């Protein structure tokens, strides 16, 4: 079976987890919620720190959720979230989405949020998600689209960030503009009953602007992404520092606005 060839661009730096822990089923999987029922079995692929996982577990209880990611460290963090919320219907295990270690037809729902943009073969990943989903079940995927992100006001250095991130992510084997490709990937994976939609995150309040600009400024100079950018010859430390400053400059004005668009697909297995 194929194995993962891509490098996860973000890593699990505090600035990354600051973003990931903010995510909920309501703000990141609303397109899926109406399909969930108590008693369902769910596979959450690339669960990260587990906040969406915990929401899914609460929605399908007493059904069970299996949450997978690539490292035990991040799974331990996700397990802590489940414990804090008093959830006893979640289990955590490491997995490679290209070759899932589950029998055919194991789950009612297979979900992946912001995962396919980071894997080496998203079509194979979707084939595996389809294989472990029972006939009539749902495979759900949502991914952002970096080239379509937009903001106000124009700040020198923000365009540099957008272009640099795309280069680093592709050099790592991923596809940062995954959102627009989900429908195509799902069709190539063999799905024929697909509901494609789109959603967005918008950061425009004083609190959300400060949070979003701050975490990206920190990520630009302190995370695995920063190291990969420098080690790969994509940017110098000085250039990353300038981009981080641009993020903070963007987030300061009262009229600053940022939109992150997402592609979404609900696929009937």
N, C-alpha and C positions, 0 to 999 in steps of 0.2 A: 504494500500500500504506500502511496505517497506520504512523505513526511514534510513537516514545516521547513521552509527554506528562507522565509522572511525574518528579519529582526524587528522586534517590537520597538517602534520609534520612540515612544514616550517613556517607557520604563515605569517604575513605581515611586518616583520621587514624590516628596510631600506635596509639591505644587500640582502634580498630576492627580494624586488621590484627593486633594482639595476639590478638584473638579468632579471626579468620579463619585465621591460620596454625596454630592449634591443631587445626583440623578435618582429619580423615582419612577415608578411605573406611570404615574400621572404625567410627568414632564418628558418622559423618554420612551414610553411604550403605550401611549394612549390608543394608538391604532389597533392594538392587540387586546385591550382590556375587555371589550364587549364579547370576545370569543371565549373567554375563560369561564369555567364553571367549577363549583366545589366538586372535589373528587377526581379531577384531572391529574394526570402525571405530566410533568414539565421537565425538559432539559434546558438549562440556561447555559449557553456556550459563551465562554469569555466573561465570566461573572464579575471579575474585578473585586472591589471591596464589598460587593454583595447587597447594596441598598435596593437595587431593582429586584434582585433575587428574593429578598425578604418580602417585598411587596407582592410578588407573584405567589410566593408561598402562602401568604395570608389570603389571597384571593381564591386559591384552589383548595385550601384546607377543607377536609382532611386528606385531600390528595397530596402527593409527594412531589417535591422539586429536587432534581439532581443538578448541582451547580458544578461546572468544570472550568478550569483555567490551566495555564501552563506551569505555574509554580505553586509549591506548597505554601510559601510565605503569604501570597495574596489570598489564598484560600483560607488560611488561618484568620486573616482579617475579616473575611466574609463570614466565617463561622461565628466570630465574636458578635457581629451585627445580628445574626439570627438568634443567638443566645440572649442578647440584650432585649430583643423583642419577644422573647418567650416562645419562639417557634421551634417545634420539635419534628417538623415534617420536611426538613432539608438535609441533604447529605452532600458532601464536597469531595471531589476527587480530581486529580490531574488528568489532562487529556489533550490530544492533538486533534483539532477539528477535521483534519484531512483523513484521519483514520480513527474514528471513534470506537472505543472498546465497549460497545453495547450491541446486543442482538438486534436484528431487524425488527421493526414494528414495536419498539419499546415504549414510545412516549406518545401522548396525545398532542402535545405542543412542543416544538423545538424552537428556541428563541435565541437570537444573537443581536446584541446592541453594540455598535461601533467595533465590530470584530472583523468583518470581511475586508475592510480597508487595510488591515494589517497583515493579512495572510498571503502566502506565496501563490496559492491557487484557489481563488474564491469559488470557482465553478465546482471544483472537486469538494470543497468544503460544503457547498450547498447539496451536492449529491449525497454526501455522508449524512447531512442533516435530514435529507429526504429518506434515506435508507432506514434510519432509526425511528422515523415517525410512522405511526400506524396509518393504514389506509383510511382516508377521510380526515386525518388529523391536519394540523397546521404547522407549517414552517414560517417563521416570522423573522425578518431581518430589517434593521434600520442602520443607516450609515450617513455620516455627514459628507459634505462636498466642499473641499477647501477652496477650490477656484471660484466657487459661487458665493463664498462668504463676502459680505459687504459691510461697509461702515461709514460713519460720518462723525467728525469732519475728516477731511483728507489730512494725513500727517506724514511728512517725509519719514520713511523707514518702515511704515506699515506694508506698503507694496513689497518692500524688500523681504519682510517676514513671510508674506504669502508665497512669494517665488521661492525663497529658501526652503520653507517647509516642504513644498512640493518636491524639490530636488532631493532633499534628505530622505523623505519617505519612499520615493521611488528607488533611490539607491539602496535602500534597505529591503527592497523586494515587495513593497506594498503599493497600493493605489489610493492616493489621498482624495481623489474625486470619485469615490466609490458610489456616493448617493445616486448619481445619474446613471450608473451602470447596473444597479441591482436588478432591474427588470430584465435586462439583456442576460446577465449572469444566471438568473433563475430559469429563463427559457433554455439556455444552453445546458443547464443541469437537468432538464427533462420535465420541468413543471409546465403544465398547460392551463391550469386554473389559478390565475394570479390576479390579485387585487393590488395594483400599484398606487401609492399615495405619496404625499410629501408633508413634512412638518417643519417646524423651526424652533430655535431658541432665540429670544431677543433680550439683549442686555442694554437697558436704557435708563433704569432708575439709578439714583446715586449709589445705592448699595450694590446693585448688580454690576454696574460699570466698574466700581472700585475692585470688586471681587474678581471679575473677568480679566481686567487689565493687569491686576496684580499677580494673578496666578500665571498668566502667560509671560509676564516680565520675569518672574522667578524661574519658570520652566525654560525660558530662552537662555539663561546663563547657568542654571544649576542642575539640570536634569540629564538623564541619559541622552535625550535629544541634543542637548548642547554638546556633549562629548562626541556624539556621532557626527555632528555637523563639523566640528573642528578636526577630528581624526580622519574624516573622509575628505578633507580638503574643500569643503563647501563654504566655509566661512572662518574668519579669524575670531579670536576671543574679543578683539576690539569691535568687530562688526556685530557680534552678538550683543555686546554691551550697548551699542547704539540702537539696536532693534528693541532691546528691553526698555530703553529710555523712551523710544517711540510709543511702545505700549502704554507706559505710564502717562505720557503726554496725551495720547488719545483719550484715556479714561478720565482726564481732569475736567473738561468743559461740561457745563450743565446740559448742553444739547447733544452730547455724545451718544451714539447709537450703534449697535453691532448686531448683525443677524447671522446665525448659523443655520443654513438650510440642510434638510435631511431627506434622502430618499427612503421609502419604506415599501416592503412587499409582504403581503399575506399570501402564502402559497398553499393550496390544498394538495395534500399528498395522495 
